[in-house]
Amino acid sequence: MNFEGLDPGLAEYAPAMHSALDPVLDAHLNPSLLQNVELDPEGVALEALPVQESVHIMEGVYSELHSVVAEVGVPVSVSHFDLHEEMLWVGSHGGHATSFFGPALERYSSFQVNGSDDIRQIQSLENGILFLTKNNLKYMARGGLIIFDYLLDENEDMHSLLLTDSSTLLVGGLQNHILEIDLNTVQETQKYAVETPGVTIMRQTNRFFFCGHTSGKVSLRDLRTFKVEHEFDAFSGSLSDFDVHGNLLAACGFSSRLTGLACDRFLKVYDLRMMRAITPLQVHVDPAFLRFIPTYTSRLAIISQSGQCQFCEPTGLANPADIFHVNPVGPLLMTFDVSASKQALAFGDSEGCVHLWTDSPEPSFNPYSRETEFALPCLVDSLPPLDWSQDLLPLSLIPVPLTTDTLLSDWPAANSAPAPRRAPPVDAEILRTMKKVGFIGYAPNPRTRLRNQIPYRLKESDSEFDSFSQVTESPVGREEEPHLHMVSKKYRKVTIKYSKLGLEDFDFKHYNKTLFAGLEPHIPNAYCNCMIQVLYFLEPVRCLIQNHLCQKEFCLACELGFLFHMLDLSRGDPCQGNNFLRAFRTIPEASALGLILADSDEASGKGNLARLIQRWNRFILTQLHQDMQELEVPQAYRGAGGSSFCSSGDSVIGQLFSCEMENCSLCRCGSETVRASSTLLFTLSYPDDKTGKNYDFAQVLKRSICLDQNTQAWCDTCEKYQPTIQTRNIRHLPDILVINCEVNSSKEADFWRMQAEVAFKMAVKKHSGEVSKNKEFALADWKELGSPEGVLVCPSIEELKNVWLPFSIRMKMTKNKGLDVCNWTDGDEMQWGPARAEEEHGVCVYDLMATVVHILDSRTGGSLVAHIKVGETYHQRKEGVTHQQWYLFNDFLIEPIDKHEAVQFDMNWKVPAILYYVKRNLNSRYNLNIKNPIEASVLLAEASLARKQRKTHTTFIPLMLNEMPQIGDLVGLDAEFVTLNEEEAELRSDGTKSTIKPSQMSVARITCVRGQGPNEGIPFIDDYISTQEQVVDYLTQYSGIKPGDLDAKISSKHLTTLKSTYLKLRFLIDIGVKFVGHGLQKDFRVINLMVPKDQVLDTVYLFHMPRKRMISLRFLAWYFLDAAVFSSVLAL
């Protein structure tokens, strides 16, 4: 707030006055307010003061609930409601901060922030509180410990701060610039020049930054560049306060008069849509503070320094009857704030008192506040009962007197054996930042654990009947998670154990005994592996994507088609999605949606995987739809447009997933607006019912599809925003129904759990036929019903538990544009007849095809797995059989499961995220032929991306049309790589090295040499691969790649895109050539190619003797060819 032109008496509060407070009460302080208040030796009140015990708070009307003394006689300079906990923060002119807990204003903490300057603004963050003084920014924990102390320039005079995101802060004041500070590094990152100095108030919306100046102006600035877009000249004197809500900006301030500055009783209101002022609002108090309090309407609260408060509408007239009075102890109100829930108002006066006004007897400051941590009480007087059955119980909780006798824990040596504790894995952040000097590594302390304290966990014994008990685990997962005892091991997060040979000796067949291909999880952002598998096992999607080819360098549809081709060729070996995820990281929309996780967030499990995969699901469908619509087939890629899937200008992704709808908006004036739209998926909307009422899944799905809601919308007839009733009607049902479950809180999880319990009881009653409606089911009764002596046709009791999701649903379009949805069973099909015949009458039956679930684990963030119903065509291609089967896909772990496992969700550890339903006989509606879109023209000469390349530097001769390779031709292949991420490893106590995460490589150069013909031995491909990712190590001593070779601006090499070179290799593989090289298995793995074994002649295995080490290329070249390879590279 700007204090220019206010009461000059405030200047009498000198900083020296507050350095040592005397407990004697101020003469201006009302003695009756401090009755029964205990003061500590520093003169600070120790507990809150209720106004009266008999105060009655009327719902919806603000009344005073409590008053409390923050600091006796010292004016309150700022107040702030904590945005994360139920606390109110108060700062004083003496630099002292005090916090109060709850509506009772119980003192929580009190500490000195600055010894000389007043606290000018407070901002609460998740881990602490930011305090701004004149030239100092201090970040402190809620208990008072300093997290960081950032000193500004001595000439700075800061007044306001604005938190733009979780780690960026803007700080402004009376100087002609605004500072941007990164809270993670605690460094100044930007300094924005301000044309009009004196920024004392800052606000932010999704369109602008708003800066209030002491000159009376309000400037609107761009969110990215901070340039002035608009400016409002609100007051001729000075600005006191302003606030923004929706499309309105309201400001109060001072106007220039002959005698000086005078408080202006007209509030200036601006419409942010038209960027102009509307009718000023005249109020009946002298406005010093104002805030929007949007509850049912957009009310404004206007506060004067004398304690008068008036509520009014910003576009209406102020009513004198809406004025109430705050009774400050001092002569002036110094600060005002509104809680996030709009249920509480806080006022601070010039005598150090804080007044809390609320509109309910038990208000909450935030809609969803977390639990506040309090100091632990002394445990000596009241010891808790101890559970001797707990192995991790710390017996040190019991105070034991000193004694010379033998203790019970002193077991004799004959009855005990030493059991050293296994060393925990080294933090991944330490390994990433470690610098090695010799064999010793140095790294900064990430401070993720307390000093000299390591959590102690006992190793749980594995069950001898567990099929995975003999599998060695990764060093990261050596400690058994005690909270995962209820989770089957096949659902847990799988990791790869690396050895000196990398992955060559890792037994993937132990995890996957099928011929389907899994996906490796160690790649960044590989959380989407399960969704890639779901899309692959949708036959029309698989064929459509593999027929697609375009000219875009980073096209997700193309990269997904290449990955699907690898999954087709694999015979049980896992594949990598490196190239697909590389293209995924380059899409700006993916980064904007928060879909790209940092390595640290992925390792620590900070991301909410359930929300993440649902956003990814919506993103990938939208992106594939756009890629198909934007298909432009160049001459080199011709053939992709010949697919029979879609016509020009249309997208089969839209035909498969899109649901056409009519959105009707009915205004209260009677006018109706109908707008056609489409969506690729639906999000479940759950009823707000805690009574335990039975809801079929079909009812909830219909409620989510045909969503009715009341909202404010523009009415052309009324020419203003009006309350409207918006309804959604379905015009055309999709072939594939995609549903995001949105189980993001305990409320939705409880709804699933409750409905599953109700469905379980109803299913038991249905199959028993003898149990009365009011009978309580005992466990013995349930077991009997599932026994062979019971009804043979009913499923077992275990199959009925935690099941609410149906395997099939039936939808019917009614004549009045309505939609009927019901659960569909095999018995219903026998009654109604085949669903195919009914489709002619607008009836569609959808079968469950896949469920994606989130496996909860609070330590690692959990993992994502998929249950997929694999169709007949996939089994026919892979195994030569014709049947359907449900499988569990957990990265590279693939296992057949019973179909009931796909719909059983124990909400304690297995939470549904995404559902895929497909129409029956879907495959018969589409042409499933795959035509290879890659033609021989990809091998012809192409231009280089490098600007400085010269023809004299060409190191290869492209193939001519008469040299095109044929099946069985020999092609020499070599590839060079660079390192994007270093290897993460740990040193065990026995001195051996264990790899936690391998280094991430990227192909940098690919060379292909003719194996026959007149130009035998001459390369026809020598491509350097341009990369936009940061390279950690060019491996120049082995690869010959130097910095700058992969940069299009300065490289003199023949530079191409990875996609261009990939297409050349794919064509050679598809045509049937045989590749000759050394260590080709690793090369193809990094390039993301699946090559049949009969097309590879690898000298590593050609000259390998059993039980002997592999022979290096350098030795083979010296022994057979008398040539020294790498000599030119080593001489660099």
N, C-alpha and C positions, 0 to 999 in steps of 0.2 A: 504494500500500500504506500502511496505517496503522502507524506505528512506536511508538505508545503502548504502554507496558508491555514494551518490548524492552530489549536491552542498553543501559544508560545510557552505556556507553563510546562509543557512536556520536556522542554529543553533543560529543565532544572534537574532531571534525573541524570546526574553525572555517573560515569562508571565507577569512580572511586567510592561512591556512596554505597555500593553493593558488594564491595570486596569482603567485608566482614560485617554481617548483619547482627544487630542487637535484638535479643528476644523481646524487648519492650515494644508494645503495640504502637502503631502509628496513630497520631492524633485524629486523623480523618477516618480511621477504621471503626466500624460499628462494633462495640464490645460485645453486643448480644450475639453476633454471628460466631464468635470464637468461644462460646461457652462449652465446657467439657472437651475442649480440644487440647491434646497434649502436644507441647512444642519440644523439639529436640534442642540441644545446646546451640545449634546454629539458627534457631528461630524458624524452623520449617514445620508446618503442620504435619501430623503423622496419620491422620485419617480423614475421610470425607465427612461432610456435614449435610445431613438431610435437612431440607427446609422445614418440613413438619411431617410427623409420622402419619397424620391423618389426611395428607394431600390426596385428592382424588383426581386421577388422570382420565379425561374423557377421550374415547377413541376418536382419532382423526383431528383432534384439536391440540395444538401445541401448548403445553403447560410446563412450568418449572418442576423438575424432578429432584435435582440435587444441586448444591453449591459446595465448593471446596476451595480451600486456600492452597495455592501452589507455592507461593513465596511471599511472606508477609511484607507488604509495603512496596514491593517491586512490581512495576507494571508488567502485564503480560504482553509480549510482543507478537506472538504467533501461536495459533492452536491448529491441531491437525488430527483427524480421525485416522487411525491405523487402517490400511486397506487389506491387511491380512489377518489381524487378530482383533479381539474386542477390547481395544485400548484407545485412549485419548491422550495425545501428546501436547504438552504446553511448553513454550519457550519464553524466557523472561528477558527484560532489558539488561539484566546482570549476567547474561550468558549461561543461565542455569536451565536445564531441561528436566521435566518431570512427566511421568506417565501414570495414568489412572486406568484401572482395569474395570470393565463392565459398566453397566448403568449406575451401579452403586458408587462409582468413582473411588474404588479402593486403590490406595497408592501402591504402584507396582515397582517403580524404580525412580531414582532421582540422582542426578550427577551434573557436574560442571562441564560445559562444552567449551566455553571461552572465558578467559579471565577478565577481559576488558570490553569486548564488543557484544552487542545484543544479537540474539538469534532472529534472523529475518525470514527464514522459511524452513519448513520441515517437510520431508518426503519419505514415506515408508516404502521399504523394499522387502523382498522375501526374507533376506537374512539379516537385516538391520535397518537403521534409520539414518537418513542423510540430514545434516544440519548445515545451513548456510549462514555465515556471519559476513561481516564487511569484506574481508579479504581472505576468507578461510572456508574450505569445504571439508567437513568431517563426517566420516561414515563410522557409526558405532553400533554395536550389538544392543539389543533391547535391554540387556542388563547393565550396560554402561562401558563394556570393553571396547577399545578403539580398534577398528578394522583397518582404516587408513585415515591419514590426516594430510590433506592436500592444501598447501599454502599457495595463494595467488599473489600477484604482484602487489607491492605495498600501496601503489597508487590506485588500485582497483577499489570500487565502491559498489559491491554487488547487492542486489535487492531481490532477485527472483531466480528461480530455477524451474526447469521443465524436463520431465523424464519422457523422452520420445520413444524409447523401447526399453527392454530389460537391461541393456548395458550401455546406453547412450544418454548423456545428460547435456542440456543447454543451460548456461548460466549467464545472466545479464544484469546490468546495473546502470550507473550514471555515466559510463564511458561510451565511446562511439563504436563498440564492437560487442559481439556475443561469442562466448567460448563454447566449443563442443568438447566434452570430456568422455573418454572411454572408461567405464567403471571397471572393466576387467583388467586393463593395464594401468589404470590410474594415470593416464597421460592425456594431454591436450592434443586432440586430433585435428581440429579446424578452428579458425577464427574468422567469423563472419562480420563484415563491416556493416554498420548501421548508419543510415543517412541522418536520422534524427536521434541524437543521444538521449539517454535516460529511459531505458526499458526497465520498468518496475513490475510489470505484470505480464505473464505469458500463459497462453492457453493453446490447445491443439485439438483439431478435429481430423477427420479422414481426408479433408481437402486442403487445409491451410494451417500454418502457424499464425497465431494472433499475438501481436506485441503491443502492449499499452505503454505510451510514453508520458513523461512528465509534462510535455507540452500540450497534452490534451488530445493527441492523435492516437488512432489505433490502425496499425498496419497489418495487412494480410500477406503472408509470405509463402512461397512455394516450398513444399515439403522436401524436395530434393536439393534445390539450388539455394534456397533461402532468399531468393530475390523477391522484391516487393511486387505483388500482383495488383493489389488495391490498397487504398488508404482512406480512412474516414477521419475527417476533422471534427471530432465530437465536441470539444469544449475549448473555449478561448483561453481559459486559465490553466487548469491542470486536471489530470485524470485521477479519480479516486479509486474506482474499481470497475470491472466489467466482467461479463460472463457470456458464454456461448452455449446454445442448445438448439439442435436441429438446424433450422434455417434462420434463426434469429440471433442477433447480437444486441445486448443491452448494456449501457454504460451510464455511470454517474460520475460527477466531477464538480469542478469549480469554474465559474465564469469571472472574467475581469470586470471590475467595477471601478468607479472613480476612487473609492476608498481602499481598493485592493481586491483581493480574491473573496468571492462570496459563493457559498454552497448553492448550486443550481438545483431547484426542485423539479426540474424537467429531466426525466430519463430519456436518453437518446436511444432509439430502437432502430435497427437496420435489418433489412431483408437480404440475406446472403445469396438468394437466388437471382435477384435483380441488381444487387450491389448498390442499393440506394436506401436512403433513410425513409422511414414511414412516420406516421404521426407520433410526436413525442408523448411520453406518458407523464402526466402531472401527478405527483404524490404529495402527501400531507406531512411528511417528515423531511428532515435534512439528510439526504442519503449519503452515507459514507461507505457502506458495504452493500453488495447485492449478490444473490445467487439464484439460479434457476433451481426449483424443487419440483421436478417433473414426477408427479404421481398419476392422478387421473387426468390432470391437465398440466400445461406448462406454466406453473405458477412462478412468480418472482417473489423472493423475500428481500425487502429493502430495510436496512438497519441504519439508524442514526447513532452518532456517538453519545447522545444523551440517553440511549436505552430504548428508543421507540422502534418497533418492528411492524412493518405493514406488508400484507400479502395482496397481490393483485395479478391479473392477467396482463401479459405484455402488450396485447392488442386491444385491451378493454379499458374501462375507467376504474380508477382507484376509489375504493369506498372507505370513508373514515371509520366505518364500523369494523373493518378488518385490521385495526391497529391494536397491538398489545404492548405491554411495557415490561422490559427487563429491569430488575431492581439491582443495579450495580452498587457495590460497596464504595467504589471510587466515583469520581465525578464523570468519568468518560469510559466508554467501551473502546477497547484497543484492538480487538480481533474477533473474527467470526468465521465459523466453518460449519459445513453440513456433512453428515455421515453418508457413506455410499448407499445405504439402504433408505435414505431420506427420512428416517424415523427419529433422528436426533439432531439438535442444533447445539453448538457450543459457543459461548460468549466469554471473553476475557476482559477484565477491566483494569483500570490504572492502579488499583490497590493490590493486585496479585491474586484476585479471586476468579474462579472459573464457574460458570453457571451452565447447567445442562438442562435443556428443554426437550421434551419428547412428546410424541402424539399417542403413546400407548404406555401402560404401566410397566411392561417388560419389553423394552425395545432392544433391538440388535443393531449394532453399528454396520455390519456387513451382511450381505445375503448368505455367504458361505464363508464363515470365519474358521480358521484352523484353531486347534487347541493350544492354549498358552502354557508355556512351561514355567513352573514355579520352583522355587528353591526346595530341595528335599528336606523333610523334617528330620529331626534327630531320631535315630533308630535304637538308641541305647535304652530308653525308657519303655518303648513299646515295640518289642521285637515281633516280626511277623511269624506265623507258623511255617515250619520248614517241611517240604515234601521230600522224604528220603529216597523216593523212587526216581528222582531226577538226577541223572549222571552229572549234569553241569552245575549242580547246586554249589555255590561258594560257601564252604563251611567257615570262612573267615568272618561271616556275618555274626557269628556267636562270639561275644567277648569271653576269652578264657584267661583265668589268672595264671601267673607264672608258677610253674611247678617243676620239680626235679624228677617226678615219676614218669614212667613210660606212657606215652600217649597211645590212644587206640589206633591212630593212623600209622604208628611205627611198626610196620609188619616185619617179621624176621626175614632174613635173607633166604631161608629155605622155602618160604611161602610166597615169595615175590620175585619178580624179574624186572630189570630196567627196561623201560619202554620209551625211547627218545621220541620227542614230538617231531612230526614231519614238518619241514620248513614250508611256510606258505609261499605261493607264487609271488614273484616280484610284480609290483604295480606296472601296468602297461604304460602309464605316463612316464614313469622313471626310465623304462627301457627306450622310450621314444626320444627323450631329451638327453640321454646319457652320452657323454663324450669319453672316449677311451684313451688312456695314456699307458701304453704298454698293455698289460693284462688287467689293469685296474680301471674301473669305470666311475665317472663322477656325474652326478645329476642333481638338480635342485629338488628340494623336498616338496612334493605336491600337497602335503598336509591333508591327506585323506584319512589318516589314522592318528590317534593320540600318541604322544611321544612315549616310547618304551612300552607300548601296550599292543599286544597282538591277540585277536580273538582266538579262543581255544575251542576247537570242535573235535569231538570224538568221531572216529571213523566207524560208521555203521557197517555191520557185517552183511555182505550180500547174500541173498537167498541162493541156496544150492540149486534151486529149480529155475532160476532166472536165466534165460537163454543168452543174456548179455553180460553175465557175471564174469566171464573169462576174457572179455575184451578190454585191452589196455586203454586207459583214458588219457586225455590230454592233460598236461601239467596244470592248465587253468582249472580243470574240473576234478583235480585229485581229491579235494575235500567233498565228502558226500553232503548234500544239502538236507538237513534234518527235516525241513518243512515240506519236502517233496516225497514223504513216505507214502502218500496216497496216490501219487502219480506213477503210472506204469512207465517203465524205463523207455519204451518205444516212443513215448510222447515227450520225453525230455530233450533238451537241446543237445544235439550231437556235435562232436568236435573231432578233428583229425589229429592223430598223433604223428608228428613229423620225425624223421630220422635223418641220418647222414645222406641217405639216398632220396630224400624228399618224400614223395608219395608212392614210390615204386614198390615198397614193401608193406604198404598199408592195405589191409584186407577189406576192400569195399564189399566183396561178396558176402562177408559176414552180416552186413547190414541190409543187403539187397540180394535176395535169391531169385528175383524175377528178371525178365529181359527188358524191363522198362528202365529208362535212364533217370538217375537223380541229378541234383544240382549241388555244386559245392558251395559251402556257406561262408568261407573265409574272405570273400571279396567284399569291398565296401558297398553298403546298401543292398546286400543280398537278402534282406528281410522279405523281398517280394518273390522269392523262389516258389512259394506255394501257389501264388496267383499265376505265375508263368505256367506252372503245371496245369492249373485249371483251364487256362485259355488253350493250351496245347491239346487237351483231351476233349475239346469241343470240335468235332470233326469239321463242320463248315468253316469255323474260324481258322483252324490249322491249314486247310486247303486254300482259303482266301489269302492268308498272310503269305504262304509260300509262293503264290502266283504273283504277288506284288513286287514291283521293283521300280524305283524312281531315281532321280538324279541328285536328290538332296544328300548332302554329306552325312548329316546326323538325322536319319529317319528311323523312328522307332519301329515302324511297320517292317521296313527292310531288315533291320537288325533282329527283330523277333522272328522273321521268316528264316534267316540264317540259323538262328538258335533252334527253331523247330526242325530244320533239316538235320542238324546234329542229333537231336533227340530221336529222329526217325532212324538214323544209321546206327546209333549206339545199340549194343547188345548187352545192356546191364551196366556198362561203365558210366561213371558220372560225367557230366558235362559242366563247362564253365560258362557263365553269362557275362564275361568280361566286356566284350564289344557292345552288347546291349546296354549294360550298365554305364559304360563310357559315354554312349550316346545319350542315355537318360540324364546323366549329370550335366550335359550341355544345354538341356532344354530350360529356357528361362522360367517357364510356368512351373516346372517341378521345384525349382529353388524358391519361387515365390510362395508356393503352397507348403513349404517346409518339409518336402518329401526327401530331401538329401540330408542324410545324417552325417555329422562329423564322426571321425574314428573314435574320439573320446566318448561321445554320447552313445555310440553303438556298443562300445565295450562296457560302459558303466550302466547301460540300460535306462538312460534318462528319458528316451523317447517312449511315448505311449504307443505300443505296436498296434493295438486294436484300432485306435483312431487313425494311425498312420496308414495301415493297409486299406482301410475304407476310403481314405482320401486318394490313395494310389489307385484303387479300383475305379473310382470316378475319373481320375486323370487319364488312365491308360485307355479307357473306352473312348473318352473325348478325343484324345490324341490320335488314336487309330482311325476314328471317324473322320477327322480333319485330313489325315495323311491320305486316306482313300479318296476324299473329295478333291484334293489338290494334285491328283496323279497327273504327271506330265512325263511322257515316255520319250526320252531322247533317242537319237539314232543308234547310239551304242548299246542302249538297253531295250531295243524294240523286242516285242514278244510279250512283255508283261501286260500290255493293254489288251491282248487277245483273250484274256480270261473271260469265261462265260458267266462270271458271277454278277457283274454289274454293267449297267449302261453308262454312257458318258454323263457326267454331272451328278451321278448318284453314288451312294456308298452302301455296300452290303452290310457293313457294320451297323449302319442305321436301320437296314431292313431286318437284321437279326435282333438288335437290342432296343431299337427306338419304339417308344409307345406314344402314339399321337393322342393329344388331349385338347379339350376345350376348357379354358379358364373363364368363368363367368363372374363378373363383378356387379353386384346389385346395390345401388345407392339407396339411402332411405327416402330419396325423392321419387323413387320408382324407376329411374333410368338404369338400363342393363347394358353392360359392355361384354362382348364375347371375343376372346382372343385365342387363336390356335397356337399350340406349342407342342414340343416333344421333349421327352427325357429318356436317358439311356439306362437309368436305374431308379429305384425307389428306396426311401429311408423309412424304417419302421417308426411309427408314432404310437406310443403306448398310452392307454387310458390311465387317468389319475384315479385309481381305485385301490383302496387298502382294505376292503371288506372281504377279500378272498373270493370274489365272484369268479365263476368259471368263464373264461374267454377262449374260444377256439382260435387257433392261429389264423384261420381264414378271416375271422372277424377283425383281428388287428390288422391284417394285410389290407382288407377292404377299407378300413378307416384310414390307412396310410396312403392308399392309392387315390381314393375319392375324398380328398382332404377338404373339410369345411372349416373356415376360420373367419373371424371378424377382425378387420384391420382398417387403418386410415389409408385412403387412396383418393386420387384426383378424380373429380367428377366434372365432365365437360358441361353438363347441364347446369350444375350449381356454380361452376367456375371456381371451385375451391376444394380443399381436402375435406372429405366427409367420411364418417364411419360407414364401411361397406361390408357386405357379406360376400365372401369369395368362395366359390365352389369349383370343383374340378371334375369334369366328365371325360370318360375314356371314349375315344373314337375308333381306335385300332389297337389291339393287343400285340405285344411283341412276341417273337418266336422264342427268345431266351429272356426269362424274367430274372433280373438281378436285384438283390435286396441287400442293403446295408443294415445290419441289426442295430447299430447305435447303442450297444450296452456299455455305456461309458461311466456309469456311476452305480452305487449300491442300490439306488431306486429301481433302475431297470433290471439289475441282477435279481433283486428280490421278487420282481414281477415274474421273471422266467422261473425262478425257483418255486414260487407259489403256484403258478399254473401247472408246472410239472407234477407237483404233489397232488393237485386236484385231478389231473388227468390220470395219474397212477391209481388213485382210489377208484375212479370211474372205470378204468380198464379192468381192475381186479373184480369189481362188481359185475361187469359185463361178461367176463369169461367164467366166473364162478357160477352164477345163476342161482346160488343158494344163500347168499349172504344178504341179510336185511339192510335197509338203508341206514339205520342208526347204529349198526354194529361196529365196534372198534376193531380194526384189523390187527391181529397179533402176528409176530414174525413166523410163528409155526403155521398159522393159517396160510400165509403167503407162500411159504415153502411147499405146503401141501398142494396148493393150487397149481404149482408148476411141476409137480412130480408126475411120474408116469401113471400113478394110480388116478390122477385127476383127469381133467378134460385134455385129451390128446391134441386137439387143434389149437389150443391157446398157447401163446408164447410163454417162455419162462418168466419168473418174477424179475430176474435181473435185467431182462430185455425191456421190461415195462418201466423201470426206474429212470427218473430224470429225462423223460421223453415228453415233449410237448409239440415238437415239429412233425408235421405229416410228411409222408413220402410222396404224396401226390395231392394236388389241389385242382379244383374244377372251377372255371370261370365262364360266365355266360353274359353276353351283351343283351340287355333288355331293349324293348322298343322305345321306351322313354329315356334313352341315353343313360340308363342306369347300369350297374354292374353287380352281378351275383357271384359271390365267392364262397366256396365251401370246401372242407376237407374231403378227400376222395380216397376210398379204400378199395381193395379187391372185391369186397362184397358189393359195393356200390356199382362196380363195373359189371358184375354178373346181373345186377338188377336192371341197369339202364342200357346195357349193350356196349359195344366197342366205342371208344371215344372218337375214333376216326369217322364213323358214320354220323356222330352227333355234331361234328365240326361244321357240317353244312348248315346247321341251324344256329350258328353263332356260339357253339359250345367248344371250349378248349380245355384239355386236360394237360397239366404240367407235371412232370416227374422230377423229383429232386436228383440233381446230377452232382453237386459238389457243395461242401460246407468248409469254410475256412474258420479255424478257431484259434483263440489266443490262449496259450498255456501260461498260467500265471507263475511268476517267480519274482518275488520282491528284491532278491539279491542281484539278479542279472537282467531284470526287465522282462523275463519270459521269452517265449519263442512263438512262432506261427507255424501251424501245420494244416494240412488239407486232407479231407476225406473226399475221394473222387470215385465216382462210378464209371469204370472204364468199359467202353462199349465193345461190341463184337468186332468191328473193323480193326481196332488196335490189337486185340488178341489174335485175330487172323494173321496180321502182318508179323507180329513178334513171335507168337508161339504156335501158330498153325491150328488153333482151336477156335471154336465159335461159341462164346458165352460171355456173360456180363459178370463183373465182380467189383466189389468195393475194395479200395486200397487206401492205406495211410501213406501220405507223402510228407516226410519230415527231412527236408534237404536231401541227403543221399541215402537216407533210410526209407525203404519202401517195403511194405508188408501188407498182405491181404488181411482184411478184417471182416467181421460180420456186419451186415447192413445196419443193425441197430446201433452199433457204435457211432455211426455217422450222425445220428440224431440224439444221442445221449449227451447232455451237457450238465456236468456237476459244476455248479457255479463257484465252488470253492477253488477250482484250479483250471477248469475248462470252460471258456466263455465264447459263445458264438460271435463271429464278426461279419461274415459275408455268406449269402446263400445264392445258389444258382439253380433255377428251375428251367427245364427245357420242354418244349412241346413234344408230344409223342409223334414218332415217325418224322422227326425233324430232318434227318439226313435225306429222306426221299424228296424233299422240296428243293434241294440244291444240287448243282452239278459238282461232284467231289473229285473231278479229274484235276491232277496237278501237272501243269506244263512248265518245264524249266525255263524261266525267263532270261537266263544268261546265255548270250550268243557269242560266237567266235570273234565278233568285232571288238570285244573288250581287250583282246591281245594286240590290236593294232596300235600304231604310234599315237601318243597323246602328248599334250603340252604339259610342261612342268609348272608347278606352282611357284618355284623360285624365280625371283625377279632378275638375279644376276647370273643365271646359268648360261653358259655359252656352248655352242655346238662342239667346240674342240674338247670340252670336258665330258662328252658323252662316253660312257663306259660300257655301252651295250648296243646291239643292233636289233631293233624290233623285228618280230616275225613278219614275213610277207604272206600273202594269201596262199601261195603254193607251198609254204612251209608249215601250215597248220598241223599240230600234232594229231596223231591217230592213237587208237587204243593199243596199249603195249609199248609205246615209245618211251625211251629213257629221258628223264629230265633231272639234272643235278640241282639240288636246292640247298641253300644256306640262308640262315636268318641271324641277324644281330639284334640285341635287345638293350634297353636302358632301364634303370631302376626308378620307379616312382615312389615306393615306400620301402624303407629299410626293413630287414628281418628283425623280428622281436624274439629274443631268446633269453633264457635264464641259466645261471650256473648253479648246478646242484651242489649239495654238501660234499659229495664224493669226487667233485672236480669235473664231472661230465657236463656237457652242454645239451640243453633241451630246447628245441624250437617251439615257441608258442604260436607264432604267426609268421609264415614265410614272407619273403620280400615280394612286393608286387612289381611285376615286370611289364614292359610294353615294347612291342616290336618297333624297331627303328629302321631296319634295312632288310630287304628281301631280294635275293639274287637267284635267278633261274638260268641254267646253262643248257644249251642244246646237247643231246646225247647221241645224235646221229645226223646224217646229211652232210653236205659240203661245208657247212659252217660249224661242224662239230667242235665243241669246246668253247664256243663263243656265247656269251650271255645274251639272252633276249629279254630279260627283265633284270633291272638293277635299280629298284625304287627305294628312295629314302622316304620314310613315313612322317608326314607333318603331325605334330602333336601340340595341343593347347594346354596340356596338363604340365604341372611343374615336375621337372626331372631332378631327382636327388643325386644320381650317379650315372654318368654316361658310359662307364666301364670301358674307357678309351684303350686301356692296355690289352683288352681282349677283342673289343668290337671295332676299334678304329674310329668310332663316332666321336666327334669333337663338338663342344658347345658352339651353336650357331648352324650346324649342319641341318638341323630340323626346323630352323626358323625361315619362313618364306621370304622375309625381308632381306636377309643377309646371306642365305645359303647359296652355294654355287653347284649344288648337287641336283640330280633329277628328283624333284620333290613331288610326291603325290599324296592323296588321302588314303587312309587305311581302307576305306570302302572300295576304292578303285583297285588297289592291289589285291584285296580279298576276293573280288570278283574274278580276277585273273586266275588265282589259285583254285577257286571253286570250279571254274570252267575246266581246268586241267584235270581236277579230280573226277568231275562228272564224265569227261571224255574217256577216262580210263588209262591215263599215262602212269608210269612207274617212277616214283621219286627215289633218287639216290642221294644219300647224305650221311652225316655223322650226328647222332643224337637227335633224330627227327621227331621222336615222340614228344620231347619237351618243346621243340619248335612248334609243332602243330597244336600243342596244348595251349601255349601262350597266344598263338594267332587265332585260336578258337576254330579249329578245323577238325573234323572227324574223317579220317582217311582209312579205308579198308586195309587190313594187314597185307593182303596180296598185292597192294600197290606201293609198298614201301620196302626198299632195300637199304637197311640201316647198317653201316659198318660197325656200329657199337656192338650189335648182336651177331653180325656176320663173323667177326674175329673174336668172339667171346668164348672162353672155355668155362665149363661148369665149375662152380664153387671158386672162381677166380675173379679178381677185380676187373672192371671195364678198362679197355685200352684207350688211351687218348688219341685224338686225331694227329697231334704233333708227333707222337711215336710212330703211328702207322705211316705218315707221310715220309718220315726219315727212313723207316725200315724198307718200305716197298718202292718209294719213288726217289729216295736220296734227296729229299727237298726239306728245307727248313721253313716251316710256316710260322706266322706271328712275328718273324724277325723284323719286318718293317714296322710293325706296330710297336714292338718293344723298344725300338730305337727312337721313337718319338720323344 
